[in-house]
Amino acid sequence: MQEKATFGSKIGLIAATVGSAVGLGNVWRFPAETQAHGGAAFLIVYILCVLLLGIPVMLGEFSLGRGMKSDAVGVYKKIAPGKAWWIAGAISVTASYLILSFYMVVSGWTLEYFVQSVTGNLFADSSLTQGLTGIEAQDMKYTQKMQEYIASDNAPLIFTYIMILINLAVILMGVKKGIERLSNVLMPILFVVLVIFCFYAFTMPKFGEGISFFLNPDFSKINMSVVVNALGQAFFSLSLGMGILITYSSYFPSSTKLVKTSFTVSLLDMLVAILIGVMIFPAVMSFGLEDHNFAGASLVFVTLPEVFAQMPGSQVWSILFFLLLFVAALTSTISLAEVMVAFLCDRFGLKRQSSCLIVVLPLFVLSSLCSLSQGSLSSFTIFGKTIFDFLDTFATNLLLPLGAIIMCIYLGWFAPKDYLKRELTNNYSFRSVMTPIVSFIIKWCAPLLIGVVMVSQFI
C-alpha cells in the first residue's frame, strides 16, 4: 500500500477544497433560484441551510476522511470492518463518476465558449437575425450560437476530449504537484475575476435596481418547495454526498482543525454565490434582460453573452467570464475524478498512473454519449430523458442524498462512541462548542431533511 498523500499547506488545503465545492451550480443554478424565489428571501434560506445542515454534514465527511485516511469506501471498511456500511461509500463513488461523465461535457462547453470569446466568433452576426432588431435579434442570435456550440456533434466532442485530457494531466501529477498546485493558482484567479465584474457592476445604470431585487427579500414566495430547493442547492454547491470531501479530507494533515476548515470552505463558497448575484442582477437589469429565463444553461450561454455584447469591451468581458466559468468547471471535474482515483489506489493497491488511466479512458465513451445526447442521440431516451438528463437526475437526485443519509445514520447511531467528538477536537486537544450541535444535527435532523429533499424530487 502506497503512503497516503497529504496537502502541503493550509492555503493549498483550503484552495483545493473550495475548488471542489465552487462549480457551475454557483454560477447558473443559484441566480435562477434567487430570481424565481423572492431574491434575498431565497438567499437567507440558502445561507441557513448551509449553516444549519451543510456544515454539520461536511464535518461528518471530514471526520471520516481525515480520521480513517482512506477513500470513500475504505473509510467505512476501516471504521466498521465486516459490516455493510461501505455501501454508502460505494454509492458516493458511483454518483461522483456518473456526475463526472456529464459534467465533463458541460466543462467542454465552457472551454468552447472561452475559445469562441477569444477568437471573437461568439459575437459574429447570425443569419437568423435578419429582419429582427433589439432584444429579439439578440435572443435569436445567441440561442443559435448555443445550438451551434452545444447541440451539434463534432465541436462539443472535441472540447470535451480536451477537458478530459486536461484532467488526466492534472491528476497524474498527484495531490501536491497536481491538485494542490493548480488550485493555488486557479482559485485566486476565480476570485479576482469575480471582484473585477462586481466593481464594474457598480458603474452600471441600474445597479441599485439589480441589488435591490437581489438583496430585498420577498418572503411571500417562500414555501416548503423553496426550502427544499435551497437545501438541495446547499448540498450540491458544497459537494456533499459525492465522496469528494471524504477523499480530500483524507489528504488533510492530522493537525487540521475541521470545524474551522468547514466554516472557511462554506463561507467562501457562499461568497462566490453572492458575488455572482452582485455581478448578474445589475447587469441584466441595466440591459433590459430581467425577464429572461435564468434557468439552466440559458443564463450562461444566452443571456450573459447578450449582456456582454452591449458592454464596452464586449470581447474582454466575455473572455473574463468564461475564464471564470472554465476555472470553476475544471476544479470541480478534477475533484470528481479524484474520488474514483483514490478508490482504485486504496482498495486495489494500484499505482496512481494506472488508476488515472482506468478512470479517464471510459470517459471518452460515457462523455461522448452524454454530449451526443444533446445532438444526434437526442431521440434516444431512458425513462423519457436523454442520456445526459437521466444521469444527472439519477446521480444528483437519488444517489447523492441516499449516500448522505446512510452516512448520517451511521455517524449518528452506529459509529464508535465519541468518534465524532474526538475528530472535531483533534483527539480532545481543545474544546469545541460545535461538537454537541453537530452530533445532534447529524443524528436527528440531517437524515430526515435530506430524505425530504430526495423524496420531493420524485413527487
Sequence and secondary structure as in RCSB ss.txt:
>XXXX:A:sequence
MQEKATFGSKIGLIAATVGSAVGLGNVWRFPAETQAHGGAAFLIVYILCVLLLGIPVMLGEFSLGRGMKSDAVGV
YKKIAPGKAWWIAGAISVTASYLILSFYMVVSGWTLEYFVQSVTGNLFADSSLTQGLTGIEAQDMKYTQKMQEYI
ASDNAPLIFTYIMILINLAVILMGVKKGIERLSNVLMPILFVVLVIFCFYAFTMPKFGEGISFFLNPDFSKINMS
VVVNALGQAFFSLSLGMGILITYSSYFPSSTKLVKTSFTVSLLDMLVAILIGVMIFPAVMSFGLEDHNFAGASLV
FVTLPEVFAQMPGSQVWSILFFLLLFVAALTSTISLAEVMVAFLCDRFGLKRQSSCLIVVLPLFVLSSLCSLSQG
SLSSFTIFGKTIFDFLDTFATNLLLPLGAIIMCIYLGWFAPKDYLKRELTNNYSFRSVMTPIVSFIIKWCAPLLI
GVVMVSQFI
>XXXX:A:secstr
       SSHHHHHHHHHHHH SHIIIIIHHHHHHHTTBHHHHHHHHHHIIIIIHHHHHHHHHHHHHHTS TTHH
HHHHSTTSTTHHHHHHHHHHHHHHHHHHHHHHHHHHHHHHHHHHTGGGS  GGGTT  HHHHHHHHHHHHHIIII
ISSHHHHHHHHHHHHHHHHHHHTHIIIIIIHHHHHHHHHHHHHHHHHHHHHTTSTTHHHHHHHHHSB GGG  HH
HHHHHHHHHHHHTTTTSSHHHHHHTTS TT  HHHHHHHHHHHHHHHHHHHHHHHHHHHHHTT TTS  STHHII
IIIHHHHHHTSTTHHHHHHHHHHHHHHHHHHHHHHHHHHHHHHHHHHH   HHHHHHHHHTTHHHHHHHHHHTTT
TTTT EETTEEHHHHHHIIIIIIIHHHHHHHHHHIIIIIS TTHHHHHHTTTTTS  THHHHHHHIIIIIHHHHH
HHHHHHTT 
